[in-house]
Amino acid sequence: MTSFPGLGAPPFGFLQSAAWRAVLALLVVFVMLATTGWTAVRGHKDTGDPLASARTAWAHATLRGRHLPDPLASPGVLAGFFASLGRVDRAALVTRYPLAVGNMSGAPLALRYRANRIALDQARAVERRRTADRRLTPVGRQEAAHLADRFAAMRASGRQILAFDPAGGGRAAEVFGDLAHARRVSVVVPGVDTNLSTFERVERPMSAPAGMGRSLYAAERAARPGTRTAVIAWADYTAPAGLGIEAVTGQLAAAGAVRLRALVDGLPRSAAVALFCHSYGSVVCGVAARNGLPPTVRDIVVAGSPGMRVPNAAALHTRGRIWATRDADDWIQDVPYLEIGGIGHGADPVAPGFGARVLSAAGAEGHAGYFVPGSGSLRNFALVGVGAFGGVTCAADDRYCAADLS
């Protein structure tokens, strides 16, 4: 029998238990990852921290002899500050500190969108210069050209970029719809390999955050045209790069959960919020819920989840409804659903004992195809997003799914 140093010998009969088989399965996963090189932590490129520099400059500045508030102050404080300014002063701050204002929760939305267009122009100019930098490898220059094109597309007329940070792999968030007046807000939280390069895709666009958000918004508008809705494609956290050690631990999820809480805190208090959490994004949502989300979060939907780092839905300590779905062809179902010493993400959200309402994923396309137009999964997401719960299609064996909905 093969032994594993450090685990010790299991008691007689334990090898036949489900727990020990799960441990062995997890070890096999790690052996596979290690032998293929996947467990190496893939670092993000070091390009400095423009956002931190912008916030530092803001913190040391004054406006007409008046000190500016902390750029990380509460949304209420920052909203009050901007409300006290005239149009000229607002425009001056956007021009001088676009990155700071564009990522400032509490700043007027139109101001943030304008600031991020300026910040995208500046970042694009940086990448265009890098395309001609012979100190870079050909691959590096090609990546710079790709980012320059991405930034040009993101700052196009009509797009509403809520957050933008070019440091490292980069982060972003985009709004679809009128967020300022929405009564229902949906937030799409994506999973691994999410950065500025992958924020949107030409091939399989609904597998990228921008495509997911755009698809969900269109589906919500079709499901209930009279409802004032908005969707945020939220790639504003540092996601794991590949299926390595970052993806099977909770460190990045914990940091992402703090940022997700900050986003929700800054949303209109009159709007009901639904989180749509895909793959590792469901880990982020689980940690955020466990640590406390505002009561405006009424629904949390996880799709293709490796776990939420809790043993059951009750441990999330949220008043919101917990929904889960998984396509029959999603490879994530083969991941060991357990957590040992910080490795793994815990129980399977679609398992009967977890306590989630399990939705049908009919028509989804594997792990990355839950937001494909025409799929049952997208239709269900849209109905939850607009609050039309009576129309959702539950999994065939889940009697709890449609109970007590209001």
Order of alpha helices (4+ residues) and beta strands (2+ residues): alpha-alpha-beta-beta-alpha-alpha-alpha-alpha-alpha-beta-beta-beta-alpha-beta-alpha-beta-alpha-beta-beta-beta-alpha
